[in-house]
Amino acid sequence: QVQLVESGGGLVQAGGSLRLSCATSGRTFNNYHMGWFRQAPGKEREFVAAITWSSGITNYADSVKGRFTMSRDNAKNTVYLQMNSLKPEDTAVYYCNARPVIGTLHYWGQGTQVTVSS
C-alpha cells in the first residue's frame, strides 16, 4: 500500500525552525515530484515547495523562498522540509504530496500541524 506519512510539526516561536519529514512506502518515487502543501484556517490549500525525486531540482513558493529548503534521502525514502525564520503566517496544516512526472494520480499524506506563535 502506498503511504505518505508526515511528522515533525509542532509549536514554535516566530523566528524559530522546524524540520518536517515525509516518509514514503509502497513504491519508489523516482519518477515523481514530491511536494509540500499547506492549508491555514479559513484559507485554500496552497503550494509550498517541491522536489523532483530523480534530479533533486527544487521549486518554492515566493512566500517561503530563502527560508524553507526541501531535500530527499534516497536511502531512507524520505523527503524533508527544513523551515527556518518561521512566521505566524506559516501556521497551517502541512501535507506531503506525490505527483507523477507523467500522469495525473496524486498521493497525499494525512498532514501535520505547524503553529508559529508571535
Backbone torsions as a table, in degrees:
resi	resn	phi	psi	omega
1	GLN	NA	132.2	178.7
2	VAL	-74.7	129.5	179.6
3	GLN	-137.7	142.0	168.6
4	LEU	-123.1	123.1	-175.5
5	VAL	-125.6	113.7	179.8
6	GLU	-86.9	151.9	173.2
7	SER	-155.7	167.7	174.7
8	GLY	104.5	-5.3	177.8
9	GLY	-71.4	167.1	179.8
10	GLY	166.1	-163.4	179.6
11	LEU	-98.7	136.4	178.6
12	VAL	-150.8	148.4	176.2
13	GLN	-79.0	153.8	175.5
14	ALA	-52.7	136.6	-176.7
15	GLY	92.2	-11.6	-179.5
16	GLY	-84.3	-173.3	-175.0
17	SER	-134.0	152.2	171.3
18	LEU	-143.0	153.2	171.5
19	ARG	-121.8	118.0	176.2
20	LEU	-91.5	144.8	177.3
21	SER	-121.1	146.0	173.3
22	CYS	-128.9	104.1	179.5
23	ALA	-88.1	127.9	-178.4
24	THR	-107.0	152.4	176.1
25	SER	-156.9	164.1	176.2
26	GLY	96.7	-19.8	177.9
27	ARG	-169.7	168.0	170.7
28	THR	-89.2	152.8	-176.9
29	PHE	-119.5	31.6	-178.4
30	ASN	-62.0	-27.2	-179.6
31	ASN	-105.8	29.5	-177.4
32	TYR	-122.6	153.4	162.4
33	HIS	-93.6	125.8	175.2
34	MET	-98.5	134.9	-175.8
35	GLY	-136.1	161.4	170.1
36	TRP	-118.3	131.9	173.6
37	PHE	-123.3	159.9	177.4
38	ARG	-141.1	154.6	178.1
39	GLN	-138.0	115.8	178.2
40	ALA	-90.7	158.3	179.0
41	PRO	-54.9	129.5	177.7
42	GLY	76.1	6.4	-177.7
43	LYS	-123.2	162.3	176.3
44	GLU	-75.0	154.7	174.7
45	ARG	-65.5	135.6	-176.8
46	GLU	-129.3	152.3	177.2
47	PHE	-71.0	138.4	178.4
48	VAL	-114.3	-55.3	-174.8
49	ALA	-160.6	158.5	176.9
50	ALA	-149.4	154.1	174.7
51	ILE	-139.3	134.2	172.7
52	THR	-80.7	120.3	-170.2
53	TRP	-56.4	-46.7	-172.6
54	SER	-69.1	-39.7	-173.4
55	SER	-98.7	-25.4	-174.7
56	GLY	82.0	4.1	178.7
57	ILE	-68.6	133.6	-175.1
58	THR	-113.8	160.4	176.8
59	ASN	-145.1	139.7	-175.3
60	TYR	-133.0	147.6	169.8
61	ALA	-66.6	148.2	-179.1
62	ASP	-56.7	-33.4	-175.8
63	SER	-67.5	-17.8	-177.0
64	VAL	-119.7	-2.8	-179.8
65	LYS	-57.7	134.7	-179.4
66	GLY	85.9	-12.2	-179.9
67	ARG	-114.4	-36.8	-177.9
68	PHE	-107.7	145.8	177.9
69	THR	-135.6	127.3	178.2
70	MET	-103.0	143.4	179.9
71	SER	-149.9	170.6	176.0
72	ARG	-140.7	152.4	177.6
73	ASP	-119.0	107.2	-176.5
74	ASN	-63.1	-39.0	-178.0
75	ALA	-65.5	-33.3	-178.1
76	LYS	-97.6	-2.4	-178.4
77	ASN	53.0	42.6	-173.4
78	THR	-133.0	140.8	172.1
79	VAL	-113.1	153.7	-173.9
80	TYR	-129.9	154.4	170.0
81	LEU	-129.4	105.3	175.3
82	GLN	-84.6	120.5	-176.2
83	MET	-115.4	114.6	178.4
84	ASN	-115.0	164.1	178.3
85	SER	49.6	48.2	-175.3
86	LEU	-65.6	145.1	-179.8
87	LYS	-119.7	155.6	175.6
88	PRO	-54.8	-30.9	178.5
89	GLU	-65.6	-14.9	177.4
90	ASP	-81.2	-7.1	180.0
91	THR	-60.9	124.6	-177.0
92	ALA	-178.2	170.0	165.1
93	VAL	-87.8	127.1	-177.7
94	TYR	-103.0	130.5	-176.4
95	TYR	-118.2	137.5	172.6
96	CYS	-86.8	140.7	-176.5
97	ASN	-137.0	145.6	174.0
98	ALA	-128.1	126.1	-179.5
99	ARG	-126.7	127.1	-179.9
100	PRO	-66.9	144.4	176.3
101	VAL	-58.7	-42.0	174.5
102	ILE	-121.7	117.1	-177.9
103	GLY	130.1	-178.2	-173.3
104	THR	-126.8	-11.6	-174.0
105	LEU	-74.0	123.7	176.6
106	HIS	-103.2	146.5	169.2
107	TYR	-115.5	144.6	-178.7
108	TRP	-131.0	144.8	170.1
109	GLY	-85.3	-178.2	-175.6
110	GLN	-85.7	-15.0	179.6
111	GLY	96.4	152.0	174.9
112	THR	-138.5	136.1	-174.5
113	GLN	-81.6	131.0	172.0
114	VAL	-118.8	123.5	179.0
115	THR	-124.5	123.0	-178.7
116	VAL	-113.2	119.2	-178.9
117	SER	-96.1	153.8	178.3
118	SER	-93.5	NA	NA
